[in-house]
Amino acid sequence: MRITSIVRPLLVAVTLTASFASSSIASPAAAADAIDKLRLQTMLIEGDVGMIAAVFRRHPGQTLPFIDSYLEGGLAMIEKGGDSAPSSALQSFRMGIKFAKIADDAFGGTTFSEYANAFASFSPSEQKSFREGQRLFRAGMKAAKDDPAAAIVSLKESLSLARSLGDLWGQAMAEQGIAEVGRTMGGEQLSMAYSASMSAAKLNQQLRLVDDWVESMRLKASIETARDQGLQAIGSLYQAWEQVSSRRDADPQLVQAVGTQLVAALDAAKQTEDAARLRKEIAERSSEPAKSTSGSVK
């Protein structure tokens, strides 16, 4: 399930932000240059795994999509068919697994290796289930506006398939979708939406999908506001703000979105001094000239 930045209790939010803080996050434009297949494959062939790990640490949000390109690429070869498809696909899977191991070394844990090995080990029927999960996710998001109840059914089925396959990214996307649709439905669905937003945030953090985590925290805060938990919403948004405001060349639109939502939450809580201070900071950031990323990646 490969779509980033879906439009992924305060102590948990603090823990998630602290986890991201250990990485020096570069801009998306810089990542496009740094996370290059030929460049990183050359490093791998030459045995420069430390260099690859350093690239991943600088660009955490691009690490999983890079690894996944080998996994999805291998599956596409199998689906296309041909005499050489099985061996070519296996080679692609193995390359993805090697990069996943380096990502685990870079960030700690075994998340990336578990994800890559689960994907590469899919049987033919499981590969079809994986594609069905993707289809159900798309169907659910498409139905969200006109038939939210049907959308929830599709998204929950997608989530169930992703769980059965060990597809953490698919789980994160389905949970985020459930949270989004449940938020729009309101009422009794807010409890379900809140739980899903928490799960999405945790999964996105685990996968180092930084921008998706920020979106999950924004959604969580929106649900908390709808549940009359204004102070909790402010806490969630402060965690998201800390993340985007500390990043080099962060997406200005995402920074503006988080800042605007946080200002509104502060205004609603009558925290006028904090709101005024944040407005000033946002204005100062928006008046700064855009930073060039050319030549910023070694």
Buried (B, 14 or more C-beta within 10 A) or exposed (E): BEBBBBEBEBEBBBEBBEBBEEBEBBBBBBBEBBBBEEBBBEBBEEEBBEBBBBBBBBBBBBBBBBBBBBBBBBBEBBEEEEEEBEEBBBBBBBBBBBBBBBBBBBBEEEBBBBBBBBBBEBEEEBBEBBEEBBBBBBBBBEBBEEBBEBBBBBBBBBBBBBBEBBBBBBBBBBBBBBBBBBBEBEEEBBEBBBBBBBBBBBBBBBBBBBBBBBBBBBBBBBBBBBBEBBEBBBBBBBBBBBBBBEBEBBBEEBBBBBBEBBBBBBBEBEBEEBBEEBBEBBEEBEEEEEEEBEEBBE
